[in-house]
Amino acid sequence: MRELLRVLRERIEEEDFERFNGKVRRVVGLTIESRGPDAFLGELCKISLGNGKNALAEVVGFRDEDVVLMPYEDISGLKQGCEVIRTGKVVEIGVGRNMVGRVFDGLGRPMDGRPFVPETRYPLVNQPPHPLRRKRIKDPLPVGVKSVDALITIGKGQRIGIFAGSGVGKSTLLGMIARNTSADVCVLALIGERGREVKEFIERDLGEEGLKRSILVVSTSDQPALVRVKSLLTATSIAEFYRDLGYDVLLMVDSLTRWAMAQREVGLAVGEPPTTRGYPPSVFAGLPKILERAGNSDRGSITAVYTVLVEADDFNEPISDTVRSIVDGHIVLSRQLAEANHYPPIDVLASVSRLMNDVVSEEHRKAAAQLRSILSAYNNAKDLIEIGAYKPGSNQLVDKALELIDEINSFLRQGIFEKAPFDVTVGKLLELASRVSLD
């Protein structure tokens, strides 16, 4: 009997059970390396911590014979030899019609303390609608912001970026759009925000009216990089669920730059080479994959508004340049206008909607072009005007601009809680444009 037990023990010791469970070998930066288990890329694993708790982690790569994981949660108590258990699952989120008016974290778990029973589950990684099955963008989506509806009209199913430096008013503009939009459902992703700003945004910028038809996905700056990365995917999957039900969804993300920074942390941690400004290739490969998931399908639509935090007010930095090349238009916020107390500080001459001509009437298009011409003429002569060197009569268009500029600026300004109906905005635009024509 003793000999049999000895043989069995030797057999057990020789077997490689790490294909089912692994053991933590070391922690390098943001990553955890373990010998085993036999997990696939993207699989969820549980790590048994030394304090008796479990932490979720995802397989993000392999190094020699080790599995490289990144945690979703706090890993206090982790030590060498902690057990790593594979689950055989990838990250999915629970979704349902009862998500409206709720706040969720980056993995789709409720943050507001209320119970949530999902109708079904959606994968975080999904394929965009087939190019030939997408409905064309033909209808406008009013957002209740005069300068946008009049001169940078957004189409239902369009993707547009809001580009601005820090502190210029991106979040405030998002709150205005969320409160005033005509979309059925609004999904907002707050990625990498300061913790104090989350409640401020909900109560001040979004307000009770905006929250009633909104779903918030929040991942604050203190959370692990992988959670911040997943929060964009979570918000997009929620929007896809509602689009598949036939809704017109407005997806708003603040900000795409912080998502790229989180992806940079993940990429560099798993050994990717840094490229432009330290961003690894996965950032530039991931942007079109996630942005293409928005838009029209054969059932509903996702109109997407992405904010881009422009580093050092350089609108040609890598993330800004890449996003601008993918989306269907851009809205530029000007620090100079903000300093002049012109809100929202939208530089309409630097902004463009690539689909505006497809979603507005010919009369609207011509009126917007005339107003742009007046603004351009005034800006070109602004230095001469301010020093008193411009002589009236030198240029008819500049003369007309001097006559109308105060009224135009008044039209483009808007209070934070002021709602501008689309028909009223277009009517005022046409009235202004009728006075631009030169005799």
C-alpha positions as a printed NumPy array, in Angstrom:
array([[  0.   ,   0.   ,   0.   ],
       [  2.824,   2.397,   0.872],
       [  4.512,   1.679,  -2.464],
       [  1.248,   2.365,  -4.301],
       [  0.81 ,   5.656,  -2.475],
       [  4.402,   6.626,  -3.298],
       [  3.867,   5.934,  -7.01 ],
       [  0.613,   7.892,  -7.051],
       [  2.24 ,  10.857,  -5.323],
       [  5.066,  10.881,  -7.855],
       [  2.555,  10.74 , -10.7  ],
       [  0.601,  13.663,  -9.227],
       [  3.748,  15.73 ,  -8.766],
       [  4.804,  15.056, -12.355],
       [  1.446,  16.15 , -13.815],
       [  1.156,  19.722, -15.091],
       [ -2.006,  20.95 , -13.367],
       [ -1.169,  24.565, -14.214],
       [ -3.168,  24.275, -17.411],
       [ -6.23 ,  24.517, -15.154],
       [ -4.911,  26.723, -12.34 ],
       [ -1.804,  28.866, -12.278],
       [  0.369,  30.505,  -9.676],
       [  1.567,  34.096,  -9.522],
       [  5.297,  34.349, -10.136],
       [  5.899,  38.09 , -10.13 ],
       [  4.4  ,  41.537, -10.643],
       [  6.003,  43.83 , -13.215],
       [  4.605,  47.348, -13.325],
       [  0.888,  47.11 , -14.116],
       [  1.028,  43.426, -15.047],
       [  0.899,  40.141, -13.146],
       [  2.869,  37.176, -14.495],
       [  1.796,  33.66 , -13.585],
       [  2.908,  30.158, -14.51 ],
       [ -0.333,  28.924, -16.055],
       [ -3.254,  28.532, -16.431],
       [ -3.827,  27.424, -20.019],
       [ -5.924,  30.525, -20.78 ],
       [ -6.606,  32.285, -24.07 ],
       [ -6.016,  35.938, -24.894],
       [ -8.768,  38.121, -23.435],
       [ -9.999,  35.435, -21.004],
       [-11.133,  36.422, -17.517],
       [ -9.289,  34.876, -14.59 ],
       [ -9.759,  35.032, -10.83 ],
       [ -6.767,  35.631,  -8.587],
       [ -7.068,  34.379,  -5.007],
       [ -5.416,  37.087,  -2.925],
       [ -3.647,  36.524,   0.366],
       [ -6.398,  38.305,   2.309],
       [ -9.031,  35.762,   1.303],
       [-10.565,  37.884,  -1.455],
       [-10.631,  37.338,  -5.206],
       [ -9.7  ,  39.861,  -7.894],
       [-10.698,  39.723, -11.544],
       [ -7.952,  40.001, -14.152],
       [ -7.753,  39.633, -17.911],
       [ -5.157,  37.796, -19.971],
       [ -3.455,  40.504, -22.033],
       [ -0.437,  38.614, -23.358],
       [  2.168,  35.919, -22.912],
       [  5.84 ,  36.176, -22.012],
       [  7.912,  33.05 , -22.607],
       [  5.925,  30.355, -20.734],
       [  4.143,  32.808, -18.446],
       [  0.652,  34.269, -18.736],
       [  0.498,  38.07 , -18.463],
       [ -2.602,  39.459, -16.727],
       [ -3.877,  42.918, -15.877],
       [ -6.256,  43.405, -12.93 ],
       [ -9.675,  45.03 , -12.988],
       [ -9.695,  45.556,  -9.238],
       [ -7.488,  46.39 ,  -6.274],
       [ -4.899,  43.657,  -5.728],
       [ -3.863,  44.459,  -2.161],
       [ -2.747,  41.233,  -0.519],
       [ -1.282,  39.74 ,  -3.72 ],
       [  1.862,  37.683,  -3.178],
       [  3.923,  35.056,  -4.935],
       [  2.146,  31.739,  -5.231],
       [ -1.394,  33.164,  -5.239],
       [ -3.667,  30.913,  -7.258],
       [ -4.871,  32.04 , -10.7  ],
       [ -8.092,  30.35 , -11.801],
       [ -9.34 ,  30.499, -15.366],
       [-13.047,  31.076, -15.96 ],
       [-13.307,  30.218, -19.658],
       [-15.214,  33.497, -20.193],
       [-14.604,  36.888, -21.751],
       [-15.976,  40.163, -20.427],
       [-19.658,  40.627, -21.22 ],
       [-22.113,  43.133, -19.814],
       [-25.734,  42.814, -18.826],
       [-28.045,  45.138, -20.772],
       [-31.738,  45.972, -20.673],
       [-34.361,  48.63 , -21.284],
       [-34.295,  49.441, -17.563],
       [-30.802,  51.001, -17.809],
       [-32.112,  54.489, -18.583],
       [-31.535,  56.962, -15.761],
       [-28.854,  54.728, -14.196],
       [-25.103,  55.024, -13.566],
       [-22.762,  52.08 , -14.26 ],
       [-19.036,  51.497, -13.899],
       [-16.608,  50.647, -16.688],
       [-17.602,  46.966, -16.588],
       [-21.345,  47.599, -16.641],
       [-21.955,  47.132, -12.906],
       [-24.436,  49.515, -11.191],
       [-22.835,  52.349,  -9.21 ],
       [-26.001,  53.964,  -7.851],
       [-26.761,  51.291,  -5.266],
       [-29.966,  50.145,  -6.943],
       [-30.539,  46.563,  -8.156],
       [-30.292,  45.85 , -11.858],
       [-31.689,  42.785, -13.61 ],
       [-30.431,  42.558, -17.212],
       [-32.563,  41.311, -20.094],
       [-29.621,  39.798, -21.943],
       [-25.845,  40.018, -22.241],
       [-23.752,  41.756, -24.897],
       [-20.068,  41.249, -25.724],
       [-17.72 ,  44.182, -25.271],
       [-15.944,  43.452, -28.547],
       [-18.349,  43.484, -31.457],
       [-18.266,  43.904, -35.212],
       [-19.476,  47.169, -36.802],
       [-22.542,  47.074, -39.063],
       [-21.9  ,  45.673, -42.54 ],
       [-20.951,  48.561, -44.879],
       [-23.621,  47.627, -47.425],
       [-26.358,  47.302, -44.804],
       [-25.865,  50.703, -43.232],
       [-28.646,  53.172, -43.942],
       [-27.476,  56.388, -45.524],
       [-27.43 ,  59.472, -43.328],
       [-30.212,  61.705, -44.65 ],
       [-31.919,  63.251, -41.6  ],
       [-30.611,  65.888, -39.188],
       [-30.345,  65.225, -35.458],
       [-31.078,  68.527, -33.67 ],
       [-28.986,  68.989, -30.536],
       [-30.493,  72.245, -29.286],
       [-27.251,  74.235, -29.62 ],
       [-27.765,  77.108, -32.071],
       [-24.257,  77.327, -33.509],
       [-24.194,  73.563, -34.129],
       [-27.704,  73.187, -35.544],
       [-27.302,  76.229, -37.8  ],
       [-23.739,  75.958, -39.11 ],
       [-22.404,  72.475, -38.218],
       [-25.588,  70.432, -38.529],
       [-25.206,  66.836, -37.328],
       [-26.887,  63.975, -39.176],
       [-28.615,  61.031, -37.523],
       [-25.927,  58.327, -37.427],
       [-22.971,  60.688, -37.837],
       [-19.76 ,  60.577, -35.798],
       [-18.309,  63.936, -34.83 ],
       [-15.461,  65.045, -32.575],
       [-15.314,  67.99 , -30.17 ],
       [-11.698,  69.191, -30.054],
       [-10.489,  71.504, -27.297],
       [ -7.766,  72.132, -24.777],
       [ -8.304,  71.612, -21.068],
       [-10.83 ,  73.825, -19.304],
       [-12.437,  75.284, -22.437],
       [-15.91 ,  73.772, -21.959],
       [-16.181,  70.304, -23.518],
       [-18.161,  68.778, -20.644],
       [-20.493,  71.779, -20.464],
       [-21.25 ,  71.48 , -24.184],
       [-21.898,  67.736, -23.785],
       [-24.366,  68.49 , -20.997],
       [-26.204,  70.986, -23.22 ],
       [-26.445,  68.445, -26.025],
       [-27.618,  65.667, -23.682],
       [-30.419,  67.838, -22.26 ],
       [-31.596,  69.248, -25.6  ],
       [-31.096,  66.474, -28.15 ],
       [-34.008,  64.86 , -29.953],
       [-32.432,  61.367, -29.698],
       [-34.445,  58.61 , -27.984],
       [-31.674,  57.53 , -25.603],
       [-28.386,  59.134, -24.611],
       [-25.385,  57.027, -23.498],
       [-22.571,  58.999, -21.853],
       [-19.127,  57.593, -21.107],
       [-17.01 ,  59.573, -18.635],
       [-13.502,  58.135, -18.998],
       [-10.653,  59.107, -16.692],
       [-12.658,  61.886, -15.001],
       [-11.78 ,  63.298, -11.589],
       [-13.934,  61.677,  -8.947],
       [-15.481,  64.969,  -7.8  ],
       [-16.521,  65.855, -11.365],
       [-18.817,  62.857, -11.811],
       [-21.549,  64.046,  -9.451],
       [-21.017,  67.635, -10.61 ],
       [-21.624,  66.572, -14.21 ],
       [-24.748,  64.586, -13.296],
       [-26.323,  67.323, -11.175],
       [-25.031,  70.504, -12.839],
       [-24.345,  69.779, -16.509],
       [-26.757,  66.907, -17.161],
       [-29.482,  67.82 , -14.711],
       [-32.619,  65.904, -13.813],
       [-34.101,  66.4  , -17.289],
       [-31.027,  65.006, -19.025],
       [-30.619,  62.058, -16.641],
       [-34.181,  60.865, -17.292],
       [-33.21 ,  59.593, -20.753],
       [-29.503,  58.991, -20.223],
       [-27.282,  56.073, -19.24 ],
       [-23.922,  56.934, -17.688],
       [-20.806,  54.757, -17.809],
       [-18.167,  56.09 , -15.432],
       [-14.523,  55.142, -14.906],
       [-12.569,  57.629, -12.819],
       [ -8.869,  58.408, -13.191],
       [ -7.882,  56.347, -10.13 ],
       [ -9.216,  53.091, -11.574],
       [ -6.959,  50.556, -13.322],
       [ -6.042,  51.36 , -16.92 ],
       [ -7.841,  48.257, -18.189],
       [-11.142,  49.397, -16.647],
       [-10.782,  52.804, -18.32 ],
       [-10.156,  51.054, -21.632],
       [-13.183,  48.797, -21.206],
       [-15.497,  51.682, -20.29 ],
       [-15.538,  52.924, -23.893],
       [-16.373,  49.423, -25.096],
       [-19.08 ,  49.108, -22.419],
       [-20.75 ,  52.376, -23.46 ],
       [-20.591,  51.399, -27.139],
       [-22.118,  47.967, -26.439],
       [-24.985,  49.568, -24.487],
       [-25.599,  51.937, -27.408],
       [-25.57 ,  48.968, -29.8  ],
       [-28.193,  47.179, -27.693],
       [-30.577,  50.114, -28.001],
       [-29.764,  50.563, -31.698],
       [-30.646,  46.909, -32.303],
       [-34.033,  47.63 , -30.72 ],
       [-34.616,  50.335, -33.353],
       [-33.832,  53.387, -31.205],
       [-32.013,  56.528, -32.316],
       [-29.154,  56.641, -29.804],
       [-26.79 ,  59.502, -28.995],
       [-23.44 ,  58.173, -27.734],
       [-21.205,  60.77 , -26.077],
       [-17.68 ,  60.028, -24.876],
       [-15.58 ,  62.314, -22.671],
       [-12.835,  61.876, -23.521],
       [-11.309,  59.793, -26.288],
       [ -7.867,  61.116, -25.377],
       [ -8.036,  59.655, -21.88 ],
       [ -9.098,  56.337, -23.405],
       [ -6.006,  56.503, -25.641],
       [ -3.835,  57.26 , -22.607],
       [ -5.249,  54.24 , -20.769],
       [ -4.651,  52.062, -23.84 ],
       [ -1.095,  53.408, -23.938],
       [ -0.581,  52.256, -20.339],
       [ -1.849,  48.784, -21.221],
       [  0.186,  48.533, -24.438],
       [  3.467,  49.648, -22.887],
       [  2.938,  47.362, -19.878],
       [  2.663,  44.264, -22.091],
       [  5.771,  45.197, -24.063],
       [  4.528,  47.072, -27.138],
       [  7.073,  49.468, -28.655],
       [  6.279,  53.172, -28.21 ],
       [  5.77 ,  55.193, -31.386],
       [  4.608,  58.801, -31.797],
       [  4.63 ,  60.596, -28.414],
       [  4.889,  57.253, -26.659],
       [  1.627,  55.83 , -28.018],
       [  1.97 ,  52.135, -29.006],
       [  0.522,  50.744, -32.266],
       [ -2.52 ,  49.28 , -30.456],
       [ -3.884,  52.8  , -29.857],
       [ -3.937,  53.715, -33.546],
       [ -5.209,  50.262, -34.521],
       [ -7.949,  50.358, -31.887],
       [ -9.384,  53.789, -32.689],
       [-10.974,  52.919, -36.061],
       [-12.271,  49.598, -34.687],
       [-14.217,  51.247, -31.893],
       [-15.295,  54.365, -33.828],
       [-16.641,  52.314, -36.744],
       [-19.089,  50.556, -34.419],
       [-21.139,  53.756, -34.209],
       [-23.393,  54.915, -37.042],
       [-26.52 ,  53.608, -38.744],
       [-27.5  ,  49.961, -39.033],
       [-30.49 ,  48.427, -40.78 ],
       [-32.495,  48.834, -37.534],
       [-31.571,  52.036, -35.701],
       [-28.818,  54.604, -35.391],
       [-25.967,  55.626, -33.104],
       [-24.97 ,  59.265, -33.467],
       [-21.626,  59.587, -31.708],
       [-19.987,  62.671, -30.207],
       [-16.41 ,  62.143, -29.009],
       [-14.455,  64.786, -27.124],
       [-10.725,  65.011, -27.769],
       [ -8.515,  66.695, -25.188],
       [ -5.978,  68.531, -27.326],
       [ -2.525,  68.507, -25.733],
       [ -1.014,  71.991, -25.369],
       [ -3.728,  73.344, -27.732],
       [ -1.943,  71.562, -30.596],
       [ -4.756,  70.436, -32.894],
       [ -2.325,  68.363, -34.98 ],
       [ -1.053,  66.149, -32.166],
       [ -1.308,  62.387, -32.93 ],
       [ -4.643,  61.514, -31.288],
       [ -6.413,  64.616, -32.609],
       [ -5.072,  64.045, -36.1  ],
       [ -6.054,  60.364, -36.118],
       [ -9.572,  60.923, -34.76 ],
       [-10.194,  63.797, -37.168],
       [ -9.314,  61.529, -40.081],
       [-11.83 ,  58.873, -38.97 ],
       [-14.914,  60.805, -37.804],
       [-17.423,  62.614, -40.032],
       [-16.73 ,  66.132, -38.815],
       [-15.219,  68.154, -36.022],
       [-16.281,  70.956, -33.666],
       [-13.392,  73.123, -32.467],
       [-13.668,  74.977, -29.157],
       [-11.589,  78.144, -29.007],
       [ -9.804,  79.231, -25.832],
       [ -9.767,  82.788, -27.206],
       [-13.582,  82.805, -27.486],
       [-13.923,  81.317, -23.999],
       [-11.675,  84.053, -22.583],
       [-13.92 ,  86.622, -24.3  ],
       [-16.948,  85.106, -22.48 ],
       [-18.41 ,  83.803, -25.752],
       [-20.197,  80.573, -24.826],
       [-20.355,  77.986, -26.156],
       [-16.873,  78.89 , -27.489],
       [-17.326,  77.136, -30.845],
       [-15.04 ,  78.351, -33.62 ],
       [-17.52 ,  77.828, -36.45 ],
       [-14.967,  78.669, -39.16 ],
       [-12.593,  75.949, -37.942],
       [-15.448,  73.456, -37.497],
       [-17.125,  71.367, -40.171],
       [-19.794,  68.704, -40.535],
       [-18.975,  66.52 , -43.522],
       [-22.597,  65.426, -43.822],
       [-24.341,  68.763, -43.361],
       [-25.099,  69.137, -47.072],
       [-26.864,  65.745, -47.028],
       [-29.199,  66.496, -44.124],
       [-30.29 ,  70.143, -44.568],
       [-32.321,  71.952, -47.186],
       [-30.673,  73.915, -49.973],
       [-31.958,  77.127, -48.405],
       [-30.366,  76.224, -45.057],
       [-27.071,  75.307, -46.719],
       [-26.847,  78.608, -48.626],
       [-27.725,  80.628, -45.52 ],
       [-25.003,  78.885, -43.495],
       [-22.478,  79.546, -46.281],
       [-23.387,  83.253, -46.319],
       [-22.977,  83.565, -42.567],
       [-19.605,  81.822, -42.752],
       [-18.529,  84.274, -45.463],
       [-19.429,  87.234, -43.244],
       [-17.545,  85.778, -40.261],
       [-14.51 ,  85.   , -42.419],
       [-14.44 ,  88.531, -43.867],
       [-14.623,  90.029, -40.373],
       [-11.853,  87.777, -39.012],
       [ -9.563,  88.6  , -41.934],
       [ -9.976,  92.334, -41.33 ],
       [-10.15 ,  92.117, -37.533],
       [ -6.652,  93.428, -36.849],
       [ -7.215,  96.466, -39.087],
       [-10.603,  97.115, -37.509],
       [ -9.285,  96.951, -33.945],
       [ -6.466,  99.445, -34.555],
       [ -8.762, 101.759, -36.519],
       [ -6.934, 101.312, -39.809],
       [ -9.885,  99.974, -41.798],
       [-11.679, 102.537, -43.942],
       [-15.404, 101.929, -44.503],
       [-16.187, 101.4  , -48.162],
       [-12.954,  99.504, -48.871],
       [-14.729,  96.151, -48.939],
       [-18.478,  95.673, -49.172],
       [-18.404,  92.3  , -47.378],
       [-16.39 ,  93.725, -44.477],
       [-18.772,  96.663, -44.273],
       [-21.688,  94.25 , -44.028],
       [-19.777,  92.236, -41.419],
       [-19.25 ,  95.358, -39.297],
       [-22.964,  96.023, -39.499],
       [-24.047,  92.517, -38.492],
       [-21.215,  91.133, -36.342],
       [-22.805,  91.963, -32.978],
       [-26.092,  90.396, -34.012],
       [-24.318,  87.318, -35.379],
       [-22.304,  86.874, -32.176],
       [-25.501,  87.256, -30.158],
       [-27.064,  84.52 , -32.281],
       [-24.078,  82.203, -31.753],
       [-24.047,  82.742, -27.98 ],
       [-26.301,  80.607, -25.833],
       [-26.936,  80.165, -22.13 ],
       [-26.056,  76.794, -20.633],
       [-29.683,  76.015, -19.796],
       [-31.185,  77.747, -22.814],
       [-32.923,  75.406, -25.247],
       [-33.063,  76.408, -28.902],
       [-35.672,  74.601, -31.039],
       [-34.304,  73.563, -34.427],
       [-36.996,  75.357, -36.447],
       [-36.477,  78.606, -34.542],
       [-32.696,  78.378, -35.014],
       [-32.998,  77.809, -38.762],
       [-35.512,  80.642, -39.063],
       [-33.137,  83.087, -37.355],
       [-30.283,  81.866, -39.571],
       [-32.33 ,  82.526, -42.719],
       [-33.301,  85.97 , -41.443],
       [-29.659,  86.908, -40.806],
       [-28.564,  85.526, -44.166],
       [-31.204,  87.569, -46.   ],
       [-29.49 ,  90.724, -44.755],
       [-26.046,  89.597, -45.929],
       [-26.786,  89.982, -49.643],
       [-24.881,  92.866, -51.155],
       [-26.583,  95.545, -53.239]])
